[in-house]
Amino acid sequence: MKTTIDQVKNYVGKEVTIGSWLANKRSSGKIAFLQLRDGTGFIQGVVVKADVSEDIFKLAKNMTQESSLYVTGTVVEDSRSPFGYELQVSSLEIIHEAVDYPITPKEHGTEFLMDHRHLWLRSKKQHAIMKIRNEIIRATYTFFNENGYIKVDPPILTGSAAEGTTELFHTQYFDEEAYLSQSGQLYMEAAAMALGKVFSFGPTFRAEKSKTRRHLIEFWMIEPEMAFMDHEESLEVQEQYVSYLAQSVIDNCALELKTLERDIDKLKKIQAPFPRISYDEAIDLLKEKGFDDIEWGEDFGAPHETAIAESFDKPVFITNYPTEIKAFYMKPDPDRPEVVLCADLIAPEGYGEIIGGSQRIDDLELMKQRYEEHQLTGDAYQWYLELRQYGSVPHAGFGLGLERTVAWLAGVEHVRETIPFPRLLNRLYP
């Protein structure tokens, strides 16, 4: 019976064949232990000299790391294994013998591993991170589909910027200027006016020359947008969504979390509702924590976000930032126009902002005023202005950065390990 490692639980006591790669091996005089992987998981194959032919045992002892093979054996339960099962091997068939595999069990430097990212992905830790990433993506689709959202795909090539403060990647679109998208949000607002509740999931690009552990040049965003919804209602969606993601990872990635030595008790605390503090309160908190130079009207950097998060054991919303430091489309607080109806969700443990969201301006005249203040050209943004001209309604939305969320839930220090092939300031290979 041909099967995969993740399905061996259905074949206890039976003989199966698995296509696999040799991740590692060790042997004593009469037993060889093969660490096998097939993409779905890892399992140990035990080859006992007395139970197999001389050729098979010799093959087991001499096989090289990352050689591909078909392994046949009987599935047995093993309480000592994190996986819970192992394979009592009866036969081996080499498909391809790997020679001088560069990533050995010894320690390697980060640059070396990044140069060999195409191979590093095969390792147990990287496999676990990619499985958690996949679970977050799966849970995202489930959450929004079950709550009545429609998936919409905004363009990647655009003629304008969603936010005026971020550097963009410029390209030529035949005889027009174009940019790689930094956010699908403006288009998602148009989609919400047509379909009510929508979400997008796709790549975004920001040409910020940043080398921090939180930044990538190319990353993936989940961007919901909701018609007939205000800022407070949007916050409730955000905390329900993030709580759902955390619980899905706990429920479906137990082995991966164990591989990464993630503290699951910290993940169990991620349950809605989340604490909320205003920007004003955040300034006061930072001053109490020794950030004497922070002044009202300044944006927060990574040290500020980390200090604020340390006061809470679950994600915290920072609400109502100053109007001057936020994007042109955010709706001012009617009772206090110097701040906007917005929030950043800050993850605990130093992972920083994972969500930015706001209620959007729905008034045509105010949006025209914002256009003038931000020197936005009428032609490029005319279609966005028309959303306020034809049947405008209160609406809100947010964007969640996938890689930062993966890093946080998986307990990974740097976002470069949370995407298969990271694009960093000085890295476009492989």
C-alpha positions in Angstrom: 0.0 0.0 0.0 1.5 3.3 -1.1 0.8 6.2 1.3 2.3 9.3 2.9 3.8 9.9 6.3 0.8 12.0 7.6 -1.5 9.0 6.8 0.5 6.2 8.4 -1.8 6.4 11.5 -4.4 4.6 9.3 -2.1 1.7 8.7 -0.8 0.6 12.1 0.4 -3.1 11.8 0.3 -3.0 8.0 3.0 -2.8 5.4 3.2 0.4 3.4 5.5 2.0 0.9 6.4 5.7 1.2 8.3 7.9 -1.3 10.7 9.9 0.8 14.0 11.7 1.3 16.7 10.8 3.8 16.9 13.8 6.2 19.5 12.2 8.5 20.6 8.8 9.8 22.5 7.1 12.5 23.4 3.5 13.1 24.8 1.1 15.6 26.3 -2.2 14.7 23.1 -4.1 14.0 20.4 -1.3 13.6 20.2 1.7 11.3 17.9 4.6 12.1 16.7 6.5 9.1 15.1 10.0 9.5 12.7 10.2 6.6 10.6 13.0 5.2 8.1 13.2 2.4 6.8 16.7 2.6 3.8 15.8 4.7 5.9 15.0 7.7 8.9 13.2 9.3 9.1 9.6 10.5 11.9 7.3 11.7 12.6 4.1 9.7 14.3 1.4 11.7 16.3 -1.1 9.7 17.3 -4.2 11.8 20.2 -6.2 10.2 18.7 -9.6 11.2 15.3 -8.8 9.5 16.5 -7.6 6.1 18.9 -8.9 3.4 22.6 -8.0 3.6 22.2 -5.7 0.6 19.4 -3.7 2.1 21.2 -3.2 5.4 24.4 -2.1 3.6 22.2 0.3 1.6 20.7 1.7 4.8 24.1 2.3 6.4 25.7 3.9 3.3 22.8 6.0 2.1 23.7 9.7 1.8 21.7 12.7 3.2 18.8 13.9 1.0 18.9 10.9 -1.3 15.5 10.0 -2.5 14.0 6.5 -2.0 11.0 4.3 -1.7 10.9 2.8 1.7 8.7 -0.2 2.5 7.9 -1.3 6.1 5.4 -2.0 8.8 3.9 0.9 10.7 4.1 0.6 14.5 3.1 2.9 17.3 6.0 4.5 19.2 5.3 6.6 22.3 8.9 7.8 22.3 8.5 9.5 19.0 7.0 13.1 18.8 5.1 11.8 15.8 3.8 8.8 17.6 4.7 6.2 14.9 7.7 4.6 13.2 8.4 2.3 10.3 10.0 -1.2 10.7 11.8 -1.3 7.4 11.8 -4.4 5.2 12.9 -2.9 1.9 14.6 0.1 0.4 14.8 1.3 -3.2 17.1 4.3 -4.1 15.5 6.7 -6.6 18.4 9.2 -6.7 21.6 9.3 -4.7 22.5 12.8 -3.4 26.2 13.7 -3.3 27.7 16.3 -1.0 24.5 17.8 0.2 25.6 21.3 1.4 23.4 21.7 4.5 24.7 19.2 7.0 23.5 18.7 10.6 26.3 21.1 11.8 25.7 24.8 12.5 25.6 27.1 9.4 25.6 30.9 9.2 22.4 32.8 8.2 23.8 34.0 4.9 24.9 30.5 3.9 21.4 29.2 4.8 19.8 32.1 2.9 21.9 31.4 -0.2 20.7 27.8 0.0 17.1 28.7 0.8 15.9 26.3 -1.9 17.4 23.5 0.2 17.0 24.9 3.7 13.2 24.7 3.2 13.6 20.9 3.6 14.8 21.1 7.2 12.5 20.2 10.1 12.1 23.7 11.5 11.5 25.3 8.2 9.0 22.6 7.3 7.2 23.4 10.6 7.1 27.1 9.9 5.7 26.5 6.4 3.0 24.2 7.8 1.9 26.9 10.2 1.9 29.5 7.4 -0.3 27.2 5.4 -2.7 26.7 8.4 -3.0 30.5 8.9 -3.9 30.8 5.2 -6.4 27.9 5.4 -8.0 29.4 8.5 -8.2 32.8 6.9 -10.2 31.5 4.0 -12.5 29.6 6.3 -13.0 32.5 8.7 -14.0 35.0 6.0 -16.0 32.5 3.9 -18.0 31.4 6.9 -18.7 35.0 7.8 -20.1 36.1 4.5 -17.1 37.7 2.8 -16.3 37.5 -0.9 -12.7 37.1 -2.1 -11.7 39.8 -4.5 -8.3 40.1 -6.2 -7.0 43.7 -6.5 -4.4 44.5 -9.2 -0.7 44.2 -8.5 0.2 46.9 -11.1 -1.3 50.2 -10.2 -1.1 53.8 -11.5 -1.2 55.4 -8.0 -0.2 54.8 -4.4 -2.5 53.7 -1.6 -0.5 55.6 0.9 1.7 58.7 0.2 4.4 58.0 2.7 5.8 54.7 1.4 8.4 54.4 -1.3 7.1 52.4 -4.3 8.7 50.1 -6.9 8.4 52.0 -10.2 7.9 50.3 -13.5 6.9 51.3 -17.0 3.5 50.2 -18.2 3.9 50.6 -21.9 3.8 54.4 -22.2 2.5 55.0 -18.7 4.1 55.2 -15.3 3.1 52.3 -13.0 4.0 50.9 -9.6 3.9 47.6 -7.8 1.1 47.6 -5.3 1.8 48.4 -1.7 -1.8 47.7 -0.7 -5.0 46.5 -2.4 -7.1 48.6 0.0 -8.4 51.3 -2.3 -9.6 48.7 -4.8 -11.1 46.7 -2.0 -13.2 49.7 -1.0 -14.6 49.7 -4.5 -15.3 46.0 -4.2 -17.1 46.5 -0.9 -19.4 49.1 -2.5 -20.4 46.4 -5.0 -20.3 43.2 -2.8 -20.7 44.4 0.8 -18.0 42.4 2.7 -14.9 41.5 0.8 -11.3 40.3 1.5 -8.2 40.0 -0.6 -5.1 37.9 -0.1 -2.1 38.7 -2.2 1.5 40.0 -2.5 2.4 43.6 -1.7 5.7 45.5 -2.3 7.3 48.2 -0.3 10.6 49.8 -1.2 11.6 50.7 2.3 15.3 50.3 2.9 14.8 48.6 6.2 16.9 45.7 7.6 14.8 45.0 10.8 13.6 41.5 11.7 10.1 42.6 11.0 10.5 43.8 7.4 10.3 42.2 4.0 10.4 43.9 0.6 7.7 41.5 -0.7 5.1 40.2 1.6 1.5 39.0 1.7 -1.5 40.9 3.1 -5.0 39.9 4.0 -7.2 43.0 3.5 -10.9 42.8 4.4 -13.2 45.8 3.7 -16.7 46.1 5.0 -19.6 48.4 3.8 -22.0 49.7 6.4 -19.5 49.1 9.2 -17.9 51.5 11.6 -14.6 51.6 13.4 -15.8 49.8 16.5 -17.4 47.0 14.6 -14.2 46.6 12.6 -12.1 46.2 15.8 -14.4 43.3 16.8 -13.9 41.6 13.5 -10.1 42.0 13.9 -10.0 40.4 17.3 -12.3 37.6 16.4 -10.2 36.9 13.3 -6.8 36.9 15.1 -8.3 34.7 17.9 -9.5 32.3 15.3 -6.1 32.1 13.7 -4.4 31.4 17.0 -6.9 28.7 17.9 -6.6 27.0 14.5 -2.8 26.9 14.8 -3.1 25.4 18.3 -5.7 22.8 17.1 -4.0 21.8 13.9 -0.3 22.4 14.3 0.6 20.8 17.6 3.5 18.8 16.2 4.9 21.8 14.4 4.6 24.0 17.5 6.5 21.4 19.5 9.2 21.2 16.8 9.7 25.0 17.2 9.5 24.8 21.0 6.7 27.3 21.0 5.2 28.2 24.3 1.6 27.2 23.7 0.3 28.7 27.0 1.1 32.1 25.5 -1.0 31.3 22.4 -3.9 30.1 24.5 -4.2 33.6 25.9 -5.0 35.0 22.5 -8.7 35.2 22.9 -11.1 38.2 22.2 -11.6 40.8 23.4 -8.2 42.4 23.2 -7.2 45.4 25.4 -7.4 48.9 23.9 -5.5 52.0 24.7 -5.6 55.3 22.9 -2.6 57.0 21.3 -2.7 59.5 24.1 -2.6 56.7 26.7 0.2 55.1 24.8 2.3 58.3 25.0 1.8 58.5 28.7 2.7 54.8 29.1 5.9 55.2 27.1 6.9 58.2 29.2 6.3 56.1 32.4 8.6 53.5 30.9 11.4 55.9 30.3 10.8 57.1 26.7 11.1 60.8 27.8 11.8 62.0 24.3 8.6 60.8 22.7 6.2 63.7 21.9 2.6 63.8 20.9 2.3 63.7 17.1 5.2 61.3 16.6 4.8 57.8 15.2 5.9 54.8 17.1 8.9 52.7 16.2 9.7 49.1 17.1 11.1 49.9 20.6 7.9 51.8 21.4 5.6 49.1 20.2 7.5 46.5 22.1 7.4 48.5 25.3 3.7 49.0 25.0 3.1 45.3 24.3 5.0 44.3 27.4 2.2 45.7 29.6 -0.2 43.1 28.2 -0.3 39.3 27.7 -2.3 39.4 24.6 -2.5 41.7 21.5 -3.3 45.3 22.2 -5.1 47.9 20.0 -3.6 51.4 19.9 -6.4 53.6 18.7 -6.9 57.1 17.5 -3.5 58.2 16.1 -2.9 61.8 15.1 -4.4 62.7 11.8 -1.2 64.1 10.5 0.8 60.8 10.7 -1.9 58.6 9.2 -3.1 58.0 5.6 -5.3 60.5 3.8 -8.3 58.2 3.6 -8.8 57.7 7.4 -11.9 59.2 8.9 -11.3 61.9 11.5 -13.0 61.4 14.9 -16.1 63.6 14.7 -15.6 64.7 18.3 -11.8 65.3 17.9 -10.7 65.9 14.3 -7.0 66.0 15.2 -7.1 62.2 15.5 -8.5 59.5 13.2 -10.8 56.5 13.8 -8.0 54.0 13.4 -6.1 51.3 15.3 -2.9 49.3 15.1 -2.9 45.9 16.6 0.4 45.2 18.4 1.4 41.6 19.0 3.0 40.6 22.3 6.5 39.3 22.7 8.1 42.0 20.6 6.6 41.1 17.2 5.2 44.6 16.6 2.2 45.7 14.5 0.4 42.9 12.7 -2.7 44.8 11.7 -3.4 48.4 10.7 -7.0 49.4 10.1 -9.4 52.4 10.1 -12.8 53.7 9.3 -12.6 55.3 5.9 -13.7 58.8 4.9 -17.1 58.6 3.3 -17.8 62.3 2.8 -17.1 63.6 -0.7 -16.2 67.1 0.3 -13.8 66.0 3.0 -12.1 63.6 0.7 -11.6 66.4 -1.9 -10.0 68.4 0.9 -7.7 65.5 1.7 -6.7 65.3 -2.0 -5.6 68.9 -1.9 -3.7 68.5 1.4 -1.8 65.5 0.1 -1.4 66.8 -3.4 -3.0 63.8 -5.0 -3.6 64.1 -8.7 -7.2 64.1 -9.7 -6.7 61.9 -12.7 -5.1 59.0 -10.9 -7.5 59.1 -8.0 -10.7 60.1 -9.8 -12.2 56.7 -9.6 -11.6 56.5 -5.8 -13.2 59.9 -5.4 -16.3 58.7 -7.2 -16.8 56.0 -4.6 -17.9 58.9 -2.3 -20.0 60.5 -5.1 -22.2 57.6 -6.0 -24.0 56.0 -3.0 -21.3 56.6 -0.3 -21.8 54.6 3.0 -19.9 54.3 6.2 -17.2 51.6 5.7 -14.1 50.3 7.4 -11.3 47.8 6.8 -7.9 46.6 7.8 -4.8 44.8 6.6 -3.0 41.9 8.3 0.6 41.1 7.4 0.9 37.4 7.0 4.6 37.0 7.6 4.6 38.9 10.9 1.6 36.9 12.0 3.4 33.6 11.2 6.5 34.8 13.0 4.5 35.7 16.1 2.3 32.5 16.3 5.2 30.2 15.4 7.6 32.0 17.7 10.2 32.7 15.0 12.6 35.5 15.5 12.9 36.9 12.0 10.3 37.2 9.2 12.8 36.0 6.6 12.0 32.4 7.8 8.2 32.8 7.4 8.0 33.1 3.6 9.4 30.4 1.2 11.8 32.8 -0.7 12.2 36.1 1.2 13.0 39.3 -0.6 15.2 41.5 1.6 17.0 44.7 1.1 20.2 42.9 -0.2 18.7 39.6 -1.3 17.0 38.7 -4.6 18.5 35.2 -4.7 17.4 32.4 -4.9 
